[in-house]
Amino acid sequence: MSDSLFLLQKILVQGIFPPGIIIILIILLYALLIFQKKKIATILTLFLVISLFLLGSWYGEYFLLRPLENKYTSGANIAGYLFNLSKPIIVVLSGNGNNVNQSTGSNNGEVGEITQARLLGAYFLYQETHFPVLVSGGIAPGFSGDIASADQMERFLVKLGIPVQDIMKENRSGTTMENAIFVLDLMRTHHFEQAILVTSAVHMPRAMLAFQNDSIKVIPAPVNFLYENINPGILATLPNRSSWEHNLRALHEWVGIIYYKMRFR
């Protein structure tokens, strides 16, 4: 995908996801009121209120986030049978990061919280198995900076204590689909037969769709679970920032899953 096409796709996505879509609907609501389309405006208002309530509360998490995270088991449960694999590698997908290290002011960058959770999951698997680790992530077009996510990820793992010779990098990808394409090509080149895929639990179903292939076995090892499988208190059932952030991530994944399934049909 060309950089300009990728950037256009990202702009369109930001328009259909909150807060972009909310701004568009409010403008539409204002136009309806100006032209005295009160019935349609009332329906749109109810839709906005209900949608915002669901996206901002535990109820939205139950319907959007829970099914995604429950699709695959925790990575901690797979360590027992990993030793029977023939030639595996731990694959970690990038999530977010900064191109400037805020604590030092250097341009070496730092991994974001999502990527950090994935790297810690990979580190614990490495401690159990001592399988090599492949970090995947480039520079997405349209974002500032010139430091690939994979370079930041490698530095983080080395600081944790993983020898640099046990780490491979894929630093060209800008999307999950490109993660899969470039990682699988690299694995075939180096004759790896199994990928232990480490990414956030909410992202795992879409990642597994992207990584499906006929030659390399992909084993899901989800980390960074967000949904709490408990009876919610009164504060969780009311709109709150945590549920809002979780549901927006889940909504993004559902749209991506639908797109992938249509593409692979």
C-alpha positions as CSV (number, residue, x, y, z in Angstrom):
1,M,0.0,0.0,0.0
2,S,1.4,3.4,-1.0
3,D,2.0,6.1,1.7
4,S,-0.6,8.4,0.3
5,L,-3.3,5.7,0.1
6,F,-2.5,4.6,3.6
7,L,-2.8,8.1,4.9
8,L,-6.1,8.6,3.1
9,Q,-7.4,5.4,4.7
10,K,-6.3,6.6,8.2
11,I,-8.1,9.9,7.6
12,L,-11.3,8.1,6.6
13,V,-11.0,5.8,9.7
14,Q,-10.6,8.8,12.0
15,G,-13.7,10.3,10.4
16,I,-15.9,7.2,11.2
17,F,-14.6,6.6,14.7
18,P,-15.2,8.8,17.7
19,P,-14.6,11.6,18.2
20,G,-14.7,12.3,14.5
21,I,-18.1,10.7,13.9
22,I,-19.6,12.5,16.9
23,I,-18.6,15.9,15.5
24,I,-20.1,15.0,12.1
25,L,-23.3,13.8,13.7
26,I,-23.6,17.0,15.8
27,I,-23.1,19.1,12.7
28,L,-25.8,17.0,11.0
29,L,-28.1,17.4,14.0
30,Y,-27.6,21.2,13.9
31,A,-28.5,21.2,10.2
32,L,-31.6,19.2,10.8
33,L,-32.7,21.7,13.4
34,I,-32.1,24.6,11.1
35,F,-34.2,23.0,8.4
36,Q,-36.8,22.1,11.1
37,K,-36.6,18.4,10.6
38,K,-37.5,17.8,14.3
39,K,-38.5,14.1,14.0
40,I,-35.3,13.1,12.4
41,A,-33.3,15.3,14.8
42,T,-35.0,13.6,17.7
43,I,-34.2,10.1,16.4
44,L,-30.6,11.2,15.8
45,T,-30.3,12.7,19.3
46,L,-31.6,9.4,20.9
47,F,-29.1,7.4,18.8
48,L,-26.3,9.7,20.0
49,V,-27.2,9.4,23.6
50,I,-27.6,5.6,23.6
51,S,-24.4,5.1,21.6
52,L,-22.4,7.4,23.9
53,F,-23.7,5.7,27.0
54,L,-22.9,2.2,25.7
55,L,-19.4,3.2,24.5
56,G,-18.7,4.9,27.8
57,S,-19.8,2.1,30.2
58,W,-19.3,-1.5,31.2
59,Y,-22.3,-2.6,29.1
60,G,-20.4,-1.7,26.0
61,E,-17.3,-3.6,27.2
62,Y,-19.5,-6.7,27.7
63,F,-20.8,-6.7,24.2
64,L,-17.7,-5.3,22.3
65,L,-14.6,-6.1,24.3
66,R,-15.4,-9.4,26.1
67,P,-16.0,-11.5,22.9
68,L,-12.7,-10.4,21.4
69,E,-10.6,-11.2,24.5
70,N,-12.4,-14.5,25.3
71,K,-11.6,-15.9,21.8
72,Y,-8.1,-17.1,22.7
73,T,-6.6,-18.3,26.0
74,S,-4.0,-16.5,28.0
75,G,-0.4,-16.8,26.9
76,A,0.5,-18.0,30.4
77,N,-1.4,-21.2,29.7
78,I,0.5,-22.3,26.6
79,A,4.0,-22.5,28.1
80,G,3.6,-26.2,29.0
81,Y,3.4,-27.5,25.4
82,L,5.7,-25.0,23.7
83,F,8.7,-27.2,24.2
84,N,7.3,-29.8,21.8
85,L,7.6,-27.3,18.9
86,S,10.3,-27.9,16.2
87,K,11.6,-24.5,15.3
88,P,9.5,-21.7,16.9
89,I,10.0,-18.0,17.3
90,I,8.2,-15.5,19.5
91,V,6.6,-12.8,17.4
92,V,5.7,-9.5,19.1
93,L,3.6,-6.8,17.3
94,S,4.1,-3.1,18.0
95,G,1.3,-1.1,19.4
96,N,2.2,2.5,20.2
97,G,5.3,4.5,20.9
98,N,6.9,7.9,21.0
99,N,9.8,9.2,18.8
100,V,11.1,11.4,21.6
101,N,12.0,10.0,25.0
102,Q,10.2,12.4,27.3
103,S,12.3,11.7,30.3
104,T,15.7,12.3,28.6
105,G,14.7,14.5,25.7
106,S,16.6,12.2,23.3
107,N,15.5,11.2,19.9
108,N,15.9,7.5,20.6
109,G,12.2,7.2,21.4
110,E,10.4,5.0,23.9
111,V,7.8,2.2,23.7
112,G,4.2,3.1,24.6
113,E,2.2,1.4,27.3
114,I,0.4,-1.0,24.9
115,T,3.7,-2.1,23.2
116,Q,5.4,-2.4,26.6
117,A,2.7,-4.8,27.8
118,R,3.2,-6.9,24.8
119,L,7.0,-6.9,25.2
120,L,6.7,-7.9,28.8
121,G,4.6,-10.8,27.8
122,A,7.2,-11.9,25.2
123,Y,9.9,-11.5,27.8
124,F,8.2,-13.8,30.2
125,L,7.8,-16.4,27.4
126,Y,11.4,-16.0,26.6
127,Q,12.3,-16.6,30.2
128,E,10.3,-19.9,30.0
129,T,11.5,-21.1,26.7
130,H,14.6,-19.2,25.5
131,F,13.1,-19.1,22.0
132,P,14.3,-16.3,19.8
133,V,12.1,-13.1,19.6
134,L,11.1,-11.3,16.5
135,V,9.8,-7.7,17.0
136,S,7.6,-6.2,14.3
137,G,6.8,-2.6,13.5
138,G,7.9,0.1,11.2
139,I,7.0,3.8,10.8
140,A,3.4,4.4,9.8
141,P,3.0,7.0,7.1
142,G,1.5,10.3,8.3
143,F,3.2,10.1,11.7
144,S,6.1,12.2,12.7
145,G,9.6,10.8,13.5
146,D,12.0,8.4,11.7
147,I,12.5,5.7,14.4
148,A,10.9,2.3,13.6
149,S,8.9,0.7,16.4
150,A,11.0,-2.5,16.0
151,D,14.2,-0.5,16.9
152,Q,12.5,0.8,20.1
153,M,11.2,-2.6,20.9
154,E,14.7,-4.2,20.5
155,R,16.3,-1.7,22.9
156,F,13.6,-2.4,25.5
157,L,14.1,-6.2,25.4
158,V,17.8,-5.8,25.6
159,K,17.4,-3.6,28.7
160,L,15.3,-6.4,30.2
161,G,18.1,-8.8,29.7
162,I,17.4,-10.6,26.4
163,P,20.7,-10.9,24.4
164,V,20.6,-8.9,21.2
165,Q,21.6,-12.0,19.2
166,D,18.3,-13.6,20.2
167,I,16.3,-10.8,18.7
168,M,15.3,-10.3,15.1
169,K,13.6,-7.2,13.7
170,E,11.0,-6.5,11.0
171,N,10.9,-2.7,10.7
172,R,9.0,-2.0,7.5
173,S,5.4,-2.7,8.5
174,G,2.8,0.1,9.1
175,T,-0.3,-2.1,9.6
176,T,-1.2,-5.4,11.1
177,M,-1.6,-6.9,7.7
178,E,1.9,-5.7,6.8
179,N,3.1,-7.1,10.1
180,A,1.9,-10.5,9.0
181,I,3.2,-10.3,5.4
182,F,6.7,-9.2,6.4
183,V,7.0,-11.5,9.4
184,L,5.9,-14.6,7.6
185,D,8.3,-13.9,4.8
186,L,11.2,-13.4,7.2
187,M,10.3,-16.6,9.0
188,R,10.3,-18.6,5.8
189,T,13.6,-17.1,4.9
190,H,15.1,-18.3,8.2
191,H,13.2,-21.6,8.2
192,F,11.1,-21.0,11.3
193,E,8.1,-23.3,11.5
194,Q,5.9,-21.9,14.3
195,A,5.1,-18.3,15.4
196,I,4.1,-17.7,19.0
197,L,2.2,-14.6,18.4
198,V,2.2,-12.0,21.2
199,T,-0.2,-9.1,21.0
200,S,-2.9,-7.5,23.1
201,A,-5.9,-9.8,23.7
202,V,-8.3,-7.3,22.1
203,H,-6.1,-7.3,19.0
204,M,-5.5,-11.0,18.8
205,P,-8.5,-12.1,16.7
206,R,-7.7,-9.6,13.9
207,A,-4.0,-10.4,14.1
208,M,-4.8,-14.1,13.8
209,L,-6.8,-13.4,10.7
210,A,-3.9,-11.5,9.2
211,F,-1.4,-14.2,10.0
212,Q,-3.5,-17.1,8.7
213,N,-1.4,-19.1,6.2
214,D,-0.8,-22.7,4.9
215,S,2.9,-23.2,5.8
216,I,3.6,-21.7,9.3
217,K,1.7,-22.6,12.5
218,V,0.6,-19.5,14.4
219,I,0.0,-20.0,18.2
220,P,-1.8,-17.1,19.9
221,A,-0.3,-15.8,23.2
222,P,-2.5,-12.9,24.1
223,V,-1.5,-10.4,26.8
224,N,-2.7,-7.0,28.1
225,F,-6.3,-8.1,28.9
226,L,-8.6,-5.2,29.5
227,Y,-12.0,-6.8,30.4
228,E,-12.6,-7.6,34.0
229,N,-14.8,-10.6,34.3
230,I,-16.5,-9.5,37.5
231,N,-19.9,-8.1,38.5
232,P,-19.5,-4.3,37.8
233,G,-20.1,-1.8,40.5
234,I,-22.3,1.2,40.1
235,L,-19.4,3.4,38.9
236,A,-18.5,1.0,36.1
237,T,-22.1,0.9,34.8
238,L,-22.1,4.7,34.5
239,P,-20.1,6.4,31.7
240,N,-16.4,6.5,32.6
241,R,-13.1,7.1,30.8
242,S,-11.7,3.6,31.2
243,S,-14.7,1.9,29.5
244,W,-14.7,4.6,26.8
245,E,-11.0,3.9,26.0
246,H,-11.5,0.1,26.1
247,N,-14.6,0.2,23.9
248,L,-13.0,2.4,21.3
249,R,-10.2,-0.1,20.9
250,A,-12.7,-2.9,20.7
251,L,-14.8,-1.0,18.1
252,H,-11.6,-0.5,16.0
253,E,-10.9,-4.2,16.1
254,W,-14.4,-5.2,15.1
255,V,-14.3,-2.9,12.0
256,G,-10.9,-4.3,11.2
257,I,-12.1,-7.9,11.5
258,I,-15.1,-7.2,9.2
259,Y,-12.7,-5.7,6.7
260,Y,-10.3,-8.6,6.8
261,K,-13.1,-11.2,6.4
262,M,-14.5,-9.3,3.4
263,R,-11.0,-9.1,1.9
264,F,-10.2,-12.8,2.4
265,R,-13.6,-14.0,1.2
